């Protein structure tokens, strides 16, 4: 029954030290996993929420270092736990904090805030609440993306965030087209740059152009077919110029976007014909077999791998199916649209991607996985195989895998 305590704001130094010590446990998403001895889950959840409330408060701190550390800690938590109820109660506070950090912060803080905005929308999924968040943050993100005086890193992060948030929340077709136009205005500058001789500025802006192109491509996957046709007509003849870019990431982004455009074009029109097919396949084949001595071995290996797949997609309409395992489930990535979507969210969620695929209703809906698979503790325990058992089963597993049809076991448990 004592007097209420006046909480004094931290000084810059104290705040930074205090935040860093609190944040250290949240810097690694693995710190959220519960593989250790059994604990009181309710108490753990309360402790987590208490810390997260502290981080939300610290996003308003005077110290830029403190604000950034708090944003990074929240990002780590949001990527590795489903916190829907907690966030729902504080979504407007979080939105205000993110908006303030993007508007007033410097480059690193803006990047952290944009990353947190992505995760906020991933957590909330598509719905009225997310639309409210995007109505507030969308104009701020667009402003930074188009602001030539802002840092390239901040513009890049905001371009990615703009694409992902719009993908998640937008039911308004006008907003979708407006966002795509904003991103187009950025990456189409790379078309003209192909003829420029000023290598310094072109290299400087390439990371922004790559992010804008990939975000635009993601949004193209949810466009109505008549709009897809328009965009294909507009960009399919210009994109191959980016395959000659000095930057590896730009060449790869352009190649994968071309593969996706061809896939969509053939879906909309079975008789789709591309006039410059010979020239394009020649370019793609050169990149798929590139032996340029001036390029690093790792870059060459990565480029050849990607462009072999792109060439197959363009020339033979083929896609190398990939399997993703998460918990007791598995998902097949069997087209470029699905691959683009998966890679985008994997970039945002990092090591938390598998957890979100298992538990996040929005992501499960995107990938048509159905409701989350509910498993009791006993079932989970039986699924965990000891190290010694794993060694013992290797010969059997090898023999079995030779006979197994990779498409036959979708949705089955291990």
SVG drawing of the C-alpha trace seen along z (x, -y; Angstrom):
<svg xmlns="http://www.w3.org/2000/svg" viewBox="-12 -14 52 66">
<polyline fill="none" stroke="black" stroke-width="0.4" points="0.0,0.0 3.0,-2.3 3.1,-5.4 3.1,-4.7 6.7,-4.7 7.8,-7.4 9.7,-5.6 12.6,-7.8 13.6,-7.6 17.0,-5.9 20.0,-7.9 21.4,-7.0 24.1,-4.9 22.0,-3.2 19.2,-2.5 21.6,-0.9 23.2,1.3 19.9,2.2 18.3,3.0 21.2,5.0 21.2,7.2 17.4,7.8 17.7,8.3 20.6,10.8 18.2,13.7 16.1,12.7 18.8,12.2 18.6,15.9 15.2,17.3 16.4,20.6 16.1,19.1 12.3,19.4 12.3,23.1 11.2,25.4 13.4,28.4 14.8,28.3 13.3,29.8 9.5,29.4 8.6,25.9 5.5,24.1 4.2,22.9 1.9,20.3 4.6,18.7 7.0,18.8 4.4,17.1 3.8,14.4 7.5,13.8 7.8,13.5 4.9,11.1 6.4,9.0 9.7,8.7 7.9,7.9 5.9,5.1 9.2,3.7 10.6,3.8 7.5,2.0 8.1,-0.8 11.7,-1.0 10.9,-1.7 10.0,-5.2 13.3,-5.7 15.5,-8.8 18.5,-6.6 18.6,-5.4 20.7,-2.4 18.0,-1.4 15.2,-1.8 16.9,0.3 17.8,3.0 14.2,3.1 12.9,3.4 15.4,6.2 14.2,8.1 10.6,7.8 11.5,9.0 13.2,12.1 10.1,12.8 7.6,12.3 9.5,14.5 9.7,17.4 6.4,17.4 2.8,17.0 1.7,14.0 -1.6,13.1 -3.6,12.3 -0.7,10.3 -0.2,8.3 -4.0,7.8 -4.2,5.9 -1.2,3.7 -1.4,3.4 -2.0,-0.3 0.8,-1.0 3.2,1.1 2.0,-0.6 2.6,-4.0 6.1,-3.0 7.0,-1.6 5.7,-4.7 7.7,-7.0 10.9,-4.9 10.6,-4.9 9.9,-8.6 12.4,-9.9 15.1,-7.2 18.3,-6.8 19.1,-4.0 19.6,-1.0 16.5,-1.9 14.4,-2.4 15.4,1.1 14.6,2.7 11.2,1.0 10.3,2.0 11.3,5.6 9.1,5.5 6.2,4.1 6.4,7.2 6.3,9.5 3.4,7.6 1.4,8.2 2.5,11.9 1.3,12.4 -2.0,10.6 -2.7,12.2 -5.3,10.9 -8.1,9.0 -9.5,5.6 -6.8,5.1 -4.0,5.7 -5.7,3.3 -5.7,0.6 -2.0,1.2 -1.3,0.9 -3.4,-2.2 -1.2,-3.9 2.2,-2.4 1.6,-2.1 2.0,-5.9 5.1,-6.2 6.8,-3.2 6.0,-4.6 7.4,-7.9 10.7,-6.4 10.9,-4.1 10.6,-7.1 12.8,-9.5 16.1,-9.9 17.7,-11.4 16.9,-8.4 19.6,-5.7 19.6,-2.9 19.3,-0.3 16.2,-2.0 14.6,-2.3 15.4,1.3 13.9,2.5 10.8,0.4 10.3,1.7 10.4,5.3 8.0,4.4 5.6,2.6 5.3,5.6 4.9,8.1 2.3,6.1 0.3,5.3 0.4,9.0 -1.0,9.9 -3.6,7.3 -4.9,5.8 -8.4,6.7 -8.5,3.3 -7.5,3.7 -6.7,0.0 -4.3,0.1 -2.6,3.2 -2.1,1.5 -0.9,-1.7 1.7,0.2 2.9,2.1 3.2,-1.2 5.4,-2.6 7.7,0.4 7.7,0.3 8.9,-3.3 11.9,-2.1 13.1,1.1 12.3,-0.1 15.2,-2.6 17.5,0.4 16.3,0.8 17.6,-2.6 20.7,-2.1 21.7,0.7 22.7,-1.9 24.4,-4.2 28.1,-4.5 28.1,-5.7 28.9,-2.5 29.2,-4.0 25.6,-5.2 24.3,-2.1 26.0,0.3 24.9,-1.8 21.2,-1.6 21.2,2.1 20.2,3.5 17.1,1.2 16.2,2.2 16.5,5.9 14.2,5.6 11.6,3.5 11.6,6.1 11.1,9.0 8.4,7.2 6.6,6.3 6.9,9.9 5.3,11.2 2.3,8.8 2.0,9.9 1.2,13.4 -2.1,12.2 -3.2,9.9 -6.3,10.7 -5.3,12.4 -6.2,9.4 -3.7,7.3 -1.1,10.0 -1.4,10.0 -0.8,6.2 2.2,6.5 3.7,9.3 3.3,7.2 5.0,4.3 8.0,6.0 8.7,9.3 10.8,7.6 12.6,5.3 13.6,7.7 16.2,9.7 18.4,6.5 18.9,7.0 20.5,10.4 23.7,8.5 23.9,6.6 27.2,6.8 25.4,7.6 24.8,11.3 21.6,10.7 20.1,8.6 20.8,11.3 19.2,13.9 16.2,11.8 15.7,10.9 16.1,14.6 13.6,15.9 11.1,13.1 11.3,14.1 10.6,17.8 7.6,16.7 6.3,14.4 6.6,17.3 4.7,19.5 1.9,17.0 1.8,16.2 1.3,19.9 -1.4,20.2 -3.3,17.3 -2.7,18.4 -1.8,22.0 -0.6,20.8 1.6,18.0 4.4,17.2 7.5,15.1 9.2,13.6 12.7,13.3 12.8,16.9 16.1,17.9 17.9,14.8 16.6,15.2 17.4,18.9 20.9,18.2 21.4,15.6 20.1,18.0 22.2,20.9 25.3,18.6 24.5,17.8 23.8,21.4 27.2,22.5 29.2,19.3 32.9,19.9 34.0,16.3 37.3,16.4 36.7,12.9 33.8,14.1 34.1,15.8 33.6,19.6 30.7,19.4 28.9,16.8 29.4,18.9 28.1,22.0 25.0,20.2 24.3,18.5 24.7,21.7 22.3,23.6 19.6,20.9 19.8,20.4 19.7,24.1 16.3,24.1 15.3,20.8 16.3,22.2 14.3,25.4 11.2,23.2 11.5,21.0 12.5,23.6 10.8,26.8 8.0,25.5 9.6,27.6 10.0,26.9 12.3,28.9 10.0,29.8 11.4,29.1 10.2,30.6 10.0,28.6 9.6,30.5 8.2,28.9 7.3,30.8 5.4,33.9 4.3,32.4 5.8,31.7 5.0,29.3 6.0,29.5 7.0,26.4 6.1,27.3 5.9,23.9 7.6,20.6 4.7,18.7 4.9,20.9 8.7,20.7 8.7,16.9 6.1,16.7 8.0,19.3 11.4,17.6 9.9,14.1 8.5,15.3 11.5,17.4 13.6,14.2 11.4,12.4 10.9,15.2 14.4,16.8 14.7,19.8 11.1,19.2 9.7,20.2 9.1,23.9 7.4,22.9 5.1,20.5 4.3,23.0 3.1,25.4 1.2,22.8 0.4,19.6 -3.1,19.7 -2.4,17.1 0.7,18.8 -1.0,22.2 -3.8,20.6 -1.4,19.1 0.2,22.5 -3.1,24.4 -2.0,26.5 -5.3,26.6 -5.8,26.0 -2.8,26.6 -2.2,30.2 -2.9,30.7 -0.6,33.2 -0.6,34.2 2.6,34.4 2.7,38.2 2.6,38.2 5.3,35.6 7.4,37.6 7.1,40.7 8.1,38.7 11.5,37.8 14.0,40.5 17.1,40.8 20.5,40.3 21.3,44.0 18.0,45.1 18.7,42.7 22.1,44.3 20.5,47.8 17.8,46.9 20.1,45.4 20.5,48.5 16.7,49.1 15.9,45.5 18.3,45.5 16.7,48.6 13.2,47.2 13.9,43.8 14.9,45.4 11.4,46.9 9.4,44.0 7.5,41.8 8.3,38.2 4.7,37.1 2.9,39.9 3.4,38.9 2.0,35.3 0.6,34.5 1.6,37.8 3.5,38.1 7.1,39.4"/>
</svg>
